[in-house]
Amino acid sequence: MPGIGQCAICFSTLLSSETYVVTKCGHTFHRNCILQWIHTGKNCPSCRVSASELHVIKLFIQETSLDDSFTTQNKLEAKVKRRENKVG
């Protein structure tokens, strides 16, 4: 199964079969890794922007063709932006 990135906390490959999340700043992590990190650090480990559990959005990845991936990315970016506006 191909990886879709790397968790900046545990440095393991993010697999589409795993549960992972995106923060308000757009970085992706394994869900358990970032939640544990936030409890001790209160910021994004990649860019140090403040973070809380409210800023963590669970991602659902569906294997698609390359053409569909651009649409999916645009939808994810819009969702993160809406969440940022709600959280303030």
MOPAC internal coordinates of N, CA, C and O (Angstrom, degrees):
PM7 1SCF
backbone

  N    0.0000 0     0.00 0     0.00 0    0    0    0
  C    1.4515 1     0.00 0     0.00 0    1    0    0
  C    1.5325 1   108.41 1     0.00 0    2    1    0
  O    1.2310 1   119.88 1   -54.02 1    3    2    1
  N    1.3240 1   117.83 1   125.98 1    3    2    1
  C    1.4658 1   120.12 1  -177.22 1    5    3    2
  C    1.5231 1   112.16 1   -71.90 1    6    5    3
  O    1.2310 1   121.23 1   -30.48 1    7    6    5
  N    1.3164 1   115.25 1   149.52 1    7    6    5
  C    1.4500 1   120.35 1   177.07 1    9    7    6
  C    1.5149 1   111.08 1   -83.97 1   10    9    7
  O    1.2310 1   120.96 1   -22.00 1   11   10    9
  N    1.3181 1   115.77 1   158.00 1   11   10    9
  C    1.4627 1   120.50 1  -179.80 1   13   11   10
  C    1.5217 1   111.31 1  -119.46 1   14   13   11
  O    1.2310 1   120.43 1  -162.54 1   15   14   13
  N    1.2960 1   116.77 1    17.46 1   15   14   13
  C    1.4540 1   121.62 1  -179.80 1   17   15   14
  C    1.5123 1   110.06 1   146.28 1   18   17   15
  O    1.2310 1   121.17 1    12.80 1   19   18   17
  N    1.3180 1   115.36 1  -167.20 1   19   18   17
  C    1.4572 1   120.42 1  -178.54 1   21   19   18
  C    1.5216 1   109.41 1  -136.37 1   22   21   19
  O    1.2310 1   120.60 1   -41.40 1   23   22   21
  N    1.3078 1   116.45 1   138.60 1   23   22   21
  C    1.4574 1   122.23 1   175.58 1   25   23   22
  C    1.5273 1   107.54 1   -75.12 1   26   25   23
  O    1.2310 1   120.41 1   -56.19 1   27   26   25
  N    1.3246 1   116.82 1   123.81 1   27   26   25
  C    1.4631 1   121.19 1  -177.70 1   29   27   26
  C    1.5276 1   112.64 1   -75.39 1   30   29   27
  O    1.2310 1   120.10 1   175.99 1   31   30   29
  N    1.3084 1   117.42 1    -4.01 1   31   30   29
  C    1.4662 1   120.38 1   178.87 1   33   31   30
  C    1.5262 1   110.70 1   -96.38 1   34   33   31
  O    1.2310 1   120.43 1   126.51 1   35   34   33
  N    1.3310 1   116.78 1   -53.49 1   35   34   33
  C    1.4704 1   119.81 1  -177.88 1   37   35   34
  C    1.5329 1   112.21 1   -99.23 1   38   37   35
  O    1.2310 1   120.40 1   171.81 1   39   38   37
  N    1.3262 1   116.84 1    -8.19 1   39   38   37
  C    1.4672 1   123.96 1   178.60 1   41   39   38
  C    1.5278 1   114.14 1    64.65 1   42   41   39
  O    1.2310 1   120.41 1  -163.86 1   43   42   41
  N    1.3273 1   116.83 1    16.14 1   43   42   41
  C    1.4643 1   120.73 1   175.69 1   45   43   42
  C    1.5213 1   109.29 1   -86.37 1   46   45   43
  O    1.2310 1   121.09 1   -24.03 1   47   46   45
  N    1.3067 1   115.53 1   155.97 1   47   46   45
  C    1.4554 1   121.35 1   176.81 1   49   47   46
  C    1.5226 1   109.62 1   -68.59 1   50   49   47
  O    1.2310 1   120.79 1   -43.23 1   51   50   49
  N    1.3273 1   116.10 1   136.77 1   51   50   49
  C    1.4623 1   121.17 1   174.59 1   53   51   50
  C    1.5223 1   107.67 1   -83.88 1   54   53   51
  O    1.2310 1   120.85 1   -61.45 1   55   54   53
  N    1.3006 1   115.99 1   118.55 1   55   54   53
  C    1.4582 1   121.33 1   179.49 1   57   55   54
  C    1.5213 1   109.53 1  -101.35 1   58   57   55
  O    1.2310 1   120.42 1   -33.44 1   59   58   57
  N    1.3130 1   116.81 1   146.56 1   59   58   57
  C    1.4621 1   119.93 1  -177.72 1   61   59   58
  C    1.5246 1   112.20 1   -62.78 1   62   61   59
  O    1.2310 1   120.11 1   161.37 1   63   62   61
  N    1.3159 1   117.40 1   -18.63 1   63   62   61
  C    1.4659 1   120.73 1   179.73 1   65   63   62
  C    1.5272 1   112.52 1   -83.97 1   66   65   63
  O    1.2310 1   119.71 1   173.05 1   67   66   65
  N    1.3327 1   118.16 1    -6.95 1   67   66   65
  C    1.4597 1   122.10 1  -177.47 1   69   67   66
  C    1.5249 1   111.45 1   -96.77 1   70   69   67
  O    1.2310 1   121.12 1   -16.43 1   71   70   69
  N    1.3309 1   115.46 1   163.57 1   71   70   69
  C    1.4562 1   120.98 1   176.09 1   73   71   70
  C    1.5175 1   108.43 1   -90.47 1   74   73   71
  O    1.2310 1   121.13 1   -60.65 1   75   74   73
  N    1.3032 1   115.44 1   119.35 1   75   74   73
  C    1.4503 1   118.90 1   176.99 1   77   75   74
  C    1.5116 1   109.91 1  -141.10 1   78   77   75
  O    1.2310 1   121.44 1   -12.70 1   79   78   77
  N    1.3247 1   114.86 1   167.30 1   79   78   77
  C    1.4570 1   120.90 1  -170.51 1   81   79   78
  C    1.5213 1   110.42 1  -136.57 1   82   81   79
  O    1.2310 1   121.64 1   -12.90 1   83   82   81
  N    1.3233 1   114.46 1   167.10 1   83   82   81
  C    1.4587 1   121.54 1   173.82 1   85   83   82
  C    1.5273 1   107.44 1  -121.65 1   86   85   83
  O    1.2310 1   120.86 1   -37.41 1   87   86   85
  N    1.3185 1   115.95 1   142.59 1   87   86   85
  C    1.4590 1   121.13 1   177.36 1   89   87   86
  C    1.5231 1   109.58 1   -91.84 1   90   89   87
  O    1.2310 1   120.18 1    -7.95 1   91   90   89
  N    1.3258 1   117.26 1   172.05 1   91   90   89
  C    1.4666 1   120.43 1  -178.52 1   93   91   90
  C    1.5226 1   112.13 1   -61.69 1   94   93   91
  O    1.2310 1   120.35 1   156.87 1   95   94   93
  N    1.3140 1   116.93 1   -23.13 1   95   94   93
  C    1.4646 1   120.53 1   178.98 1   97   95   94
  C    1.5276 1   111.89 1   -87.56 1   98   97   95
  O    1.2310 1   120.34 1   176.16 1   99   98   97
  N    1.3342 1   116.96 1    -3.84 1   99   98   97
  C    1.4523 1   121.08 1   173.55 1  101   99   98
  C    1.5158 1   116.52 1    96.73 1  102  101   99
  O    1.2310 1   119.75 1  -176.50 1  103  102  101
  N    1.3204 1   118.09 1     3.50 1  103  102  101
  C    1.4617 1   120.34 1   179.52 1  105  103  102
  C    1.5243 1   110.55 1   -85.92 1  106  105  103
  O    1.2310 1   120.72 1   -35.73 1  107  106  105
  N    1.3232 1   116.22 1   144.27 1  107  106  105
  C    1.4613 1   121.29 1  -178.07 1  109  107  106
  C    1.5218 1   111.23 1  -107.36 1  110  109  107
  O    1.2310 1   121.67 1   -35.93 1  111  110  109
  N    1.3261 1   114.41 1   144.07 1  111  110  109
  C    1.4614 1   122.24 1  -178.39 1  113  111  110
  C    1.5190 1   109.01 1  -148.06 1  114  113  111
  O    1.2310 1   120.78 1   -17.66 1  115  114  113
  N    1.3230 1   116.11 1   162.34 1  115  114  113
  C    1.4577 1   118.97 1   166.53 1  117  115  114
  C    1.5257 1   106.44 1   -63.58 1  118  117  115
  O    1.2310 1   120.48 1   -37.99 1  119  118  117
  N    1.2977 1   116.68 1   142.01 1  119  118  117
  C    1.4662 1   121.13 1  -177.46 1  121  119  118
  C    1.5314 1   111.40 1   -56.25 1  122  121  119
  O    1.2310 1   120.67 1   129.81 1  123  122  121
  N    1.3118 1   116.33 1   -50.19 1  123  122  121
  C    1.4709 1   119.29 1  -177.71 1  125  123  122
  C    1.5235 1   112.07 1   -64.24 1  126  125  123
  O    1.2310 1   120.46 1   144.16 1  127  126  125
  N    1.3227 1   116.72 1   -35.84 1  127  126  125
  C    1.4695 1   120.04 1  -179.87 1  129  127  126
  C    1.5264 1   111.04 1   -62.90 1  130  129  127
  O    1.2310 1   120.15 1   129.98 1  131  130  129
  N    1.3305 1   117.31 1   -50.02 1  131  130  129
  C    1.4637 1   119.40 1  -175.60 1  133  131  130
  C    1.5241 1   111.71 1   -70.86 1  134  133  131
  O    1.2310 1   119.87 1   144.14 1  135  134  133
  N    1.3242 1   117.85 1   -35.86 1  135  134  133
  C    1.4624 1   118.89 1   178.81 1  137  135  134
  C    1.5224 1   110.84 1   -64.47 1  138  137  135
  O    1.2310 1   120.42 1   139.30 1  139  138  137
  N    1.3128 1   116.80 1   -40.70 1  139  138  137
  C    1.4625 1   120.15 1   176.86 1  141  139  138
  C    1.5317 1   109.83 1   -65.83 1  142  141  139
  O    1.2310 1   120.33 1   138.59 1  143  142  141
  N    1.3172 1   116.97 1   -41.41 1  143  142  141
  C    1.4659 1   121.61 1   179.62 1  145  143  142
  C    1.5345 1   110.94 1   -61.67 1  146  145  143
  O    1.2310 1   120.66 1   134.39 1  147  146  145
  N    1.3253 1   116.34 1   -45.61 1  147  146  145
  C    1.4669 1   121.03 1  -177.90 1  149  147  146
  C    1.5252 1   111.24 1   -61.98 1  150  149  147
  O    1.2310 1   120.39 1   144.57 1  151  150  149
  N    1.3168 1   116.86 1   -35.43 1  151  150  149
  C    1.4645 1   119.54 1   180.00 1  153  151  150
  C    1.5250 1   111.83 1   -65.29 1  154  153  151
  O    1.2310 1   120.35 1   156.41 1  155  154  153
  N    1.3150 1   116.93 1   -23.59 1  155  154  153
  C    1.4659 1   119.19 1   179.50 1  157  155  154
  C    1.5221 1   113.05 1  -107.29 1  158  157  155
  O    1.2310 1   120.17 1   149.54 1  159  158  157
  N    1.3456 1   117.28 1   -30.46 1  159  158  157
  C    1.4571 1   119.49 1  -172.38 1  161  159  158
  C    1.5115 1   116.74 1  -110.29 1  162  161  159
  O    1.2310 1   119.64 1   153.44 1  163  162  161
  N    1.3247 1   118.30 1   -26.56 1  163  162  161
  C    1.4673 1   123.18 1   179.44 1  165  163  162
  C    1.5261 1   114.12 1    60.22 1  166  165  163
  O    1.2310 1   120.37 1  -157.37 1  167  166  165
  N    1.3365 1   116.90 1    22.63 1  167  166  165
  C    1.4592 1   119.45 1   177.82 1  169  167  166
  C    1.5264 1   109.80 1  -151.84 1  170  169  167
  O    1.2310 1   121.19 1   -11.67 1  171  170  169
  N    1.3132 1   115.33 1   168.33 1  171  170  169
  C    1.4585 1   120.85 1   177.27 1  173  171  170
  C    1.5268 1   108.51 1   -75.15 1  174  173  171
  O    1.2310 1   119.77 1   -51.25 1  175  174  173
  N    1.3163 1   118.05 1   128.75 1  175  174  173
  C    1.4630 1   119.60 1  -179.72 1  177  175  174
  C    1.5295 1   113.58 1   -69.64 1  178  177  175
  O    1.2310 1   120.23 1   164.27 1  179  178  177
  N    1.3188 1   117.16 1   -15.73 1  179  178  177
  C    1.4661 1   119.95 1  -179.79 1  181  179  178
  C    1.5225 1   112.82 1   -87.59 1  182  181  179
  O    1.2310 1   120.46 1   138.86 1  183  182  181
  N    1.3372 1   116.73 1   -41.14 1  183  182  181
  C    1.4703 1   118.79 1  -174.84 1  185  183  182
  C    1.5258 1   113.88 1  -128.05 1  186  185  183
  O    1.2310 1   120.16 1   177.08 1  187  186  185
  N    1.3130 1   117.30 1    -2.92 1  187  186  185
  C    1.4724 1   123.80 1   176.24 1  189  187  186
  C    1.5287 1   114.96 1    70.88 1  190  189  187
  O    1.2310 1   119.76 1  -167.13 1  191  190  189
  N    1.3294 1   118.06 1    12.87 1  191  190  189
  C    1.4629 1   120.96 1   173.52 1  193  191  190
  C    1.5231 1   107.49 1   -67.04 1  194  193  191
  O    1.2310 1   120.11 1   -37.23 1  195  194  193
  N    1.3254 1   117.40 1   142.77 1  195  194  193
  C    1.4609 1   119.59 1  -179.88 1  197  195  194
  C    1.5253 1   109.86 1   -59.30 1  198  197  195
  O    1.2310 1   121.14 1   -35.71 1  199  198  197
  N    1.3178 1   115.43 1   144.29 1  199  198  197
  C    1.4622 1   120.62 1  -177.53 1  201  199  198
  C    1.5188 1   109.87 1  -145.76 1  202  201  199
  O    1.2310 1   121.40 1   -28.37 1  203  202  201
  N    1.3050 1   114.93 1   151.63 1  203  202  201
  C    1.4592 1   121.47 1   173.61 1  205  203  202
  C    1.5225 1   107.04 1  -145.38 1  206  205  203
  O    1.2310 1   120.71 1    -4.43 1  207  206  205
  N    1.3092 1   116.26 1   175.57 1  207  206  205
  C    1.4639 1   119.47 1   179.24 1  209  207  206
  C    1.5288 1   111.10 1   -60.48 1  210  209  207
  O    1.2310 1   120.19 1   153.07 1  211  210  209
  N    1.3246 1   117.23 1   -26.93 1  211  210  209
  C    1.4636 1   120.67 1   177.47 1  213  211  210
  C    1.5228 1   112.27 1   -66.49 1  214  213  211
  O    1.2310 1   120.43 1   156.99 1  215  214  213
  N    1.3210 1   116.79 1   -23.01 1  215  214  213
  C    1.4597 1   121.99 1  -178.00 1  217  215  214
  C    1.5241 1   112.85 1   -90.35 1  218  217  215
  O    1.2310 1   120.03 1  -178.74 1  219  218  217
  N    1.3113 1   117.55 1     1.26 1  219  218  217
  C    1.4635 1   121.72 1  -176.03 1  221  219  218
  C    1.5278 1   109.40 1  -100.36 1  222  221  219
  O    1.2310 1   120.93 1   -56.50 1  223  222  221
  N    1.3212 1   115.83 1   123.50 1  223  222  221
  C    1.4615 1   121.47 1  -178.94 1  225  223  222
  C    1.5233 1   108.74 1  -116.18 1  226  225  223
  O    1.2310 1   120.91 1   -55.82 1  227  226  225
  N    1.3186 1   115.87 1   124.18 1  227  226  225
  C    1.4623 1   120.72 1   178.15 1  229  227  226
  C    1.5222 1   109.32 1   -70.51 1  230  229  227
  O    1.2310 1   120.82 1   -44.70 1  231  230  229
  N    1.3120 1   116.03 1   135.30 1  231  230  229
  C    1.4598 1   121.31 1   179.70 1  233  231  230
  C    1.5180 1   110.32 1  -106.15 1  234  233  231
  O    1.2310 1   121.31 1   -37.88 1  235  234  233
  N    1.3067 1   115.11 1   142.12 1  235  234  233
  C    1.4530 1   121.89 1   174.62 1  237  235  234
  C    1.5186 1   106.51 1  -116.98 1  238  237  235
  O    1.2310 1   120.77 1   -63.54 1  239  238  237
  N    1.3036 1   116.13 1   116.46 1  239  238  237
  C    1.4573 1   120.65 1  -177.59 1  241  239  238
  C    1.5187 1   109.39 1  -105.79 1  242  241  239
  O    1.2310 1   121.77 1   -51.20 1  243  242  241
  N    1.2947 1   114.23 1   128.80 1  243  242  241
  C    1.4544 1   121.09 1   176.19 1  245  243  242
  C    1.5171 1   106.71 1  -116.35 1  246  245  243
  O    1.2310 1   120.71 1   -51.17 1  247  246  245
  N    1.3070 1   116.24 1   128.83 1  247  246  245
  C    1.4574 1   120.31 1   178.81 1  249  247  246
  C    1.5249 1   108.47 1   -61.56 1  250  249  247
  O    1.2310 1   120.42 1   -54.29 1  251  250  249
  N    1.3358 1   116.81 1   125.71 1  251  250  249
  C    1.4578 1   121.67 1  -178.96 1  253  251  250
  C    1.5165 1   109.76 1  -137.43 1  254  253  251
  O    1.2310 1   121.34 1    -4.91 1  255  254  253
  N    1.2973 1   115.05 1   175.09 1  255  254  253
  C    1.4574 1   119.59 1   175.91 1  257  255  254
  C    1.5231 1   109.39 1   -75.26 1  258  257  255
  O    1.2310 1   120.29 1   -13.34 1  259  258  257
  N    1.3059 1   117.05 1   166.66 1  259  258  257
  C    1.4579 1   121.86 1  -179.63 1  261  259  258
  C    1.5217 1   111.73 1   -59.84 1  262  261  259
  O    1.2310 1   119.81 1   141.57 1  263  262  261
  N    1.3280 1   117.96 1   -38.43 1  263  262  261
  C    1.4629 1   121.22 1   179.37 1  265  263  262
  C    1.5214 1   111.39 1   -61.95 1  266  265  263
  O    1.2310 1   120.56 1   140.23 1  267  266  265
  N    1.3301 1   116.53 1   -39.77 1  267  266  265
  C    1.4566 1   120.76 1  -179.78 1  269  267  266
  C    1.5182 1   112.41 1   -71.37 1  270  269  267
  O    1.2310 1   119.82 1   156.37 1  271  270  269
  N    1.3261 1   117.95 1   -23.63 1  271  270  269
  C    1.4596 1   120.36 1  -175.90 1  273  271  270
  C    1.5230 1   111.95 1   -65.87 1  274  273  271
  O    1.2310 1   119.70 1   147.83 1  275  274  273
  N    1.3250 1   118.18 1   -32.17 1  275  274  273
  C    1.4629 1   120.25 1   178.03 1  277  275  274
  C    1.5244 1   110.59 1   -66.69 1  278  277  275
  O    1.2310 1   120.17 1   139.53 1  279  278  277
  N    1.3223 1   117.28 1   -40.47 1  279  278  277
  C    1.4557 1   121.54 1   177.11 1  281  279  278
  C    1.5196 1   110.12 1   -64.31 1  282  281  279
  O    1.2310 1   120.20 1   136.40 1  283  282  281
  N    1.3208 1   117.22 1   -43.60 1  283  282  281
  C    1.4603 1   121.66 1   179.31 1  285  283  282
  C    1.5231 1   110.73 1   -61.54 1  286  285  283
  O    1.2310 1   119.99 1   136.42 1  287  286  285
  N    1.3073 1   117.61 1   -43.58 1  287  286  285
  C    1.4622 1   121.00 1   179.51 1  289  287  286
  C    1.5232 1   110.57 1   -62.21 1  290  289  287
  O    1.2310 1   120.02 1   137.48 1  291  290  289
  N    1.3131 1   117.57 1   -42.52 1  291  290  289
  C    1.4621 1   120.75 1   178.84 1  293  291  290
  C    1.5228 1   111.05 1   -62.25 1  294  293  291
  O    1.2310 1   120.26 1   139.47 1  295  294  293
  N    1.3227 1   117.11 1   -40.53 1  295  294  293
  C    1.4592 1   120.93 1   178.49 1  297  295  294
  C    1.5311 1   110.82 1   -65.10 1  298  297  295
  O    1.2310 1   120.34 1   138.14 1  299  298  297
  N    1.3308 1   116.96 1   -41.86 1  299  298  297
  C    1.4609 1   120.53 1   179.06 1  301  299  298
  C    1.5251 1   111.09 1   -63.88 1  302  301  299
  O    1.2310 1   120.63 1   137.01 1  303  302  301
  N    1.3152 1   116.40 1   -42.99 1  303  302  301
  C    1.4620 1   119.74 1   179.02 1  305  303  302
  C    1.5239 1   110.88 1   -62.63 1  306  305  303
  O    1.2310 1   120.15 1   140.57 1  307  306  305
  N    1.3198 1   117.32 1   -39.43 1  307  306  305
  C    1.4614 1   121.13 1   178.23 1  309  307  306
  C    1.5269 1   110.59 1   -65.79 1  310  309  307
  O    1.2310 1   120.25 1   140.92 1  311  310  309
  N    1.3272 1   117.14 1   -39.08 1  311  310  309
  C    1.4623 1   120.76 1   179.60 1  313  311  310
  C    1.5232 1   110.79 1   -65.55 1  314  313  311
  O    1.2310 1   120.17 1   137.47 1  315  314  313
  N    1.3173 1   117.29 1   -42.53 1  315  314  313
  C    1.4646 1   121.03 1   178.17 1  317  315  314
  C    1.5215 1   109.85 1   -63.09 1  318  317  315
  O    1.2310 1   120.11 1   137.64 1  319  318  317
  N    1.3115 1   117.40 1   -42.36 1  319  318  317
  C    1.4648 1   121.91 1  -179.84 1  321  319  318
  C    1.5296 1   110.74 1   -62.67 1  322  321  319
  O    1.2310 1   120.50 1   136.33 1  323  322  321
  N    1.3389 1   116.66 1   -43.67 1  323  322  321
  C    1.4711 1   119.88 1   178.02 1  325  323  322
  C    1.5203 1   110.44 1   -62.26 1  326  325  323
  O    1.2310 1   120.38 1   139.13 1  327  326  325
  N    1.3215 1   116.88 1   -40.87 1  327  326  325
  C    1.4639 1   121.45 1  -179.55 1  329  327  326
  C    1.5259 1   110.33 1   -65.06 1  330  329  327
  O    1.2310 1   120.56 1   139.50 1  331  330  329
  N    1.3315 1   116.54 1   -40.50 1  331  330  329
  C    1.4647 1   120.56 1   177.60 1  333  331  330
  C    1.5201 1   110.65 1   -60.60 1  334  333  331
  O    1.2310 1   120.45 1   137.67 1  335  334  333
  N    1.3162 1   116.74 1   -42.33 1  335  334  333
  C    1.4587 1   120.68 1  -179.51 1  337  335  334
  C    1.5211 1   111.79 1   -65.32 1  338  337  335
  O    1.2310 1   120.11 1   144.59 1  339  338  337
  N    1.3350 1   117.39 1   -35.41 1  339  338  337
  C    1.4623 1   121.14 1   177.98 1  341  339  338
  C    1.5241 1   111.30 1   -68.92 1  342  341  339
  O    1.2310 1   120.92 1   135.52 1  343  342  341
  N    1.3411 1   115.86 1   -44.48 1  343  342  341
  C    1.4635 1   121.22 1  -176.29 1  345  343  342
  C    1.5193 1   110.30 1   -73.14 1  346  345  343
  O    1.2310 1   120.92 1   144.94 1  347  346  345
  N    1.2980 1   115.85 1   -35.06 1  347  346  345
  C    1.4572 1   120.77 1   174.77 1  349  347  346
  C    1.4416 1   113.70 1    92.09 1  350  349  347
  O    1.2310 1   120.10 1   180.00 1  351  350  349

